[in-house]
Amino acid sequence: MAEALEPPSPASCRLRLNGEECLCSPGLSLPELLRSLGYRPELVVLEYNGEILPRPRWAQQLVGDGDQLEVVTIVGGG
């Protein structure tokens, strides 16, 4: 069973990441958010609110309450 989230405080926002709700600080850029969650931004593809967002726009895009993100990690191999 999923753990219940506390209501967001004024200093946090709620978003959906890979289908699960999470809380984060409002006003983070996408690279800041990804790093705070343990991702390496240079190794992921990001869908932001239903749109594959071009990497050059990531730094200008700030996360907000209700945003939906899908993060796909790029894995190399041979």
C-alpha positions in Angstrom: 0.0 0.0 0.0 1.3 3.5 -0.8 2.3 5.7 2.0 0.0 8.7 2.6 1.6 12.1 1.8 1.2 14.9 4.2 -0.6 18.0 2.8 1.9 20.3 1.0 3.2 23.2 3.0 3.4 26.6 1.5 7.1 25.8 1.0 6.4 22.7 -1.1 4.5 21.6 -4.2 3.0 18.3 -5.2 3.8 16.8 -8.5 3.5 13.4 -10.2 6.8 11.7 -11.1 6.6 8.5 -13.1 3.0 8.0 -12.0 3.7 8.5 -8.3 3.0 11.7 -6.2 5.9 13.4 -4.6 6.6 16.7 -2.9 9.4 19.1 -3.9 10.4 22.7 -3.3 8.5 25.1 -5.6 10.5 27.0 -8.2 13.1 24.4 -8.9 14.3 24.2 -12.5 14.0 20.8 -14.1 17.8 20.0 -13.8 17.7 21.1 -10.1 14.7 18.8 -9.5 16.3 15.9 -11.3 19.5 16.2 -9.3 17.6 16.5 -6.0 15.9 13.2 -6.9 19.2 11.5 -7.7 19.0 11.6 -11.5 21.9 12.7 -13.7 20.1 15.2 -16.1 22.5 14.4 -18.9 21.4 10.8 -18.9 17.6 11.1 -19.0 14.8 12.0 -21.4 12.0 14.0 -19.8 8.3 14.3 -20.6 6.9 17.4 -18.9 3.1 17.7 -18.7 2.6 15.4 -21.7 5.3 16.9 -23.9 8.8 15.7 -24.6 10.7 18.9 -23.5 13.8 19.8 -25.5 16.9 19.8 -23.2 17.7 23.5 -23.9 14.4 24.5 -22.3 15.0 22.6 -19.1 16.9 25.3 -17.2 14.1 27.8 -17.8 11.2 25.5 -16.9 10.3 25.8 -13.2 8.3 23.0 -11.6 5.0 23.9 -10.0 2.1 22.3 -8.1 0.3 19.7 -10.2 3.0 19.2 -12.8 3.4 15.7 -14.3 6.8 14.3 -15.2 8.0 11.1 -16.7 11.7 10.4 -16.5 13.3 7.8 -18.7 16.9 6.9 -17.9 19.3 6.3 -20.8 21.2 3.0 -20.4 24.2 2.1 -22.5 25.3 -1.4 -23.1 26.8 -3.7 -25.6 
